[in-house]
């Protein structure tokens, strides 16, 4: 008796779901692993178990249609401290470099030594607390959600998410530049005042506005590409007037 492909697919989806489910229930515990690494592994296993249970209950077809929200659950997994330290360090270096470029662009003498920036009358250190790790992650998350909701092409979605990463660094560099300029040119109170402590939302909204502009441009490019592809198909399928013939009986 022949077995159709439709009969094989449910079995394949069942074993795939079971494999993911068993893997998800494995708890990666070891005394030699730091506690933060244990938390990351256990949360990763928990998310895998949720996804496996969903695939097992709903089937592969429904799961494929909900691939983005299922994969989005992995944002629940916290970064291990070692990985988080590397990300913060990269954000510090990028923010310092961006602020250095902005100071040089407006003609302010500036010297850079790692994450230390020295301008006339002020030395700025881009500390870990000033790396904007939370707002940067929020911007990346927003870019993923917006790209999934409003874009169709894979290249467009990847482009928007990738641009969000340097945009978050540029946003923090602009914040450092703005506070330093206000503190040295307007009022020293800006260096440790409310604008320094609570002004991050303003720069986040600026970066989000830039992300929305990019989203609109990519959507426009997608629409133009789709229109051109549709016109090309119509020209290919339309009969040529000189090749058409009428036969009467």
N, C-alpha and C positions, 0 to 999 in steps of 0.2 A: 504494500500500500504506500503510495507516494505521500510525502509530508510536505504540505505547502509552506511558503515563507511566512504566511500569517500565523501558522501553528507554531513556528519556531520562535518568532519574536517575543510572545509572552513568556516562554521559558527562559529565553536569553535575558529579558528584563528582570525576571524573577531572580535568577542567579546573580545578576549584577546588583540588584537591590540587596540581596542577602550578603554579598561580599562587602558592600559598603556598610551595611548594618553591623556585621560582625566586627569590621575594622573600627567602626565608630564606638563600639562598646569597650574596646580595649583601653584600659587606663594606663597611660605611660607614667608609671610611678617608679622612682628609683631614689635611694638615699643619696646617691652621688649627684643627682640633678638638682640645681638650685630651685627654690620654691617658686620663683617667678616663671622658670621654664616648665615646671610641673603644671602650673596654672594654665599656661599657653597650650600645652599638650592636651590637658584634660578638656579645655574648652573646644579645642579643635576636634577632639574625639566626640564631644557632645554634639557639635554642629553636624559632623558626619553622620552620627546616629539619627538626627532629625531628618537629614536629607535622605538617608537610606530608608527610613520608615515611610517618608512621603512617597518615594519611588515605589516601594513595596505596595502601598495602599492605592496609589493613583495610576500606576503604570508609566511606561516610558514616554508615551505620546504626550500626556498631560505634563509630565516632568520636563520634557524638552520645551514646551511652550512657556514654562515658568522657570527657565534656566537662570535668568538674571536675578529674580528675587531669592532663589535658592542659594546661588553663589554669594549674594549680598549678605547672607547670614554670617559669612566668614569674618565680617567686620566686628563680630562679637568677640573674636579671639584677640586677647591682648598681646601686644608685642612683648617679647622677652626684654629684660632690662638692657642686655648687651646690644640688641638690635635697636632699641629705642635711643640708647646713647649715641649710636652711629648716626641715626636720623637727625637727632638734635644737633650733633656736631656739623653735619652737612648744612643744616639750616643756618647755623651760626656763621659758618664760613661764607655761604651764599649771601646772607643778609649784609655781612660786613663788606663784601665785594661790591654789592649793589649800591650801598651807601657811599662807598669810596668813589664809584663812578659818578654818582650824582653830585658829590662835592666837587669833583674835578670838572664836571660839566658846567657848573655855575661859577667856576673860577675861585673856589675856596681852597687855599693850601691845605693839603691833607696828607698824612703819613699813616700807612697801614702796617700793623705788626700782628699777624694772626687775626684775632677778633678784636684787637684794639685799634681805634681810629683816633688820631690826634689832629685837631684843627685849632686855629688860634683861639685861646681862651678856654679850651675844653678837650678832655680826653674821654672818649666813649668806649665802653666795653660791651660787646654784644654777649651778654651772659646767657646761660641756659634758660633762665626765666624769660628772656627776651627773644627766644628762638621762634616763637609763635607756632609751636608744634600743634596746638589744639586747633587754631584757626586754619592752619595749613591742611590738616587732615579733614576738617570740615569742608574746605573748598574742594578738595579732591572728591569727597563723598558727594557733594552737590553736583560736581561736573559729571560723575557717573550716572546719577539719577536723571539729570536734565538731558544728557546725551541719549540715554535709553528711552526717555519719553518723547523727545522731539526730533531725533535723527533716525534715519533708516539704514544708512550704509555703515559697514563695519569700519572703514577707514575714517569716516567722520567722527564716529564715537571714540575711536582710539586717539585721534588728533586732539579732540577737546580734553580728554583726560590727561594726555601727556602735556598739553600746554598749561593745564592747571597747576602742575608742579613748579615750573619756573615762575609762574605768575604769583604763586604764594610766597616765593622767596623775594621777588621784586616788591611785593606789597609790604613785606616787613622791612626791607631796605629803605623804601620810601618813608615808612613810619619813623625809622631812626633818623633819617636825613631831616625830616620835617621838625621833629622834636629838638634836634640839635640846633637847627637854624633858628627856631623860635626862642630857644633858651639863650643863645648867644647874641641874637640881633634884636629881640623884642623884650623878653622878660625871663630872668633865670628861673622863675617859678614854674615855667613849663617843663623843666628838667625832672621835677619830682612831683608835679601837681596832678590834678584829676585827668588832664588830657593824656599824661603819660600812663597813668594807671588804667583809665577806662576808655581811651580813645581808639583802642584796637578795632572796635566794631565799625568805625568810620572807614578805616582802610580795608577791612574785610568787605564792606559793601562796595567800595570802589573796585576791588578785584572781582567781585561777583558781577558787577556791571560790565567789566571788560570781558568776563566769561560769557555773559549773555550776548554781547556783540559778536563774539567769535561763534557762538551757537547759531546766531542768525545768519552770519556769512556762510557757514558750512551748510546750513539748511538751504540757503539760496543756491549754493553751488550744486547741491544734490538735486534740487528741482531743475536746474538748467541742464545737468547731465542727463536726467531722466527724459526731459523734453527732447533733447538732441537724439537720444537713443530711440525714442518713439518715432521721431521723424525719419530716422535712418531705416527703421523697420518698415515704415509705410512706403518709403521709396523703393525698398527691395521687393516688397510683395505686390506693389501696384503693377498691372500689366502695361507694357510700353505701347503707345498708340499706334506705332508703325508695325507692330508685330501682331496686332489683333486682326482677326479676319471674320467675315460674316459669310456663312454658307447657307444658301437657300435651297429648298427642295420644292 
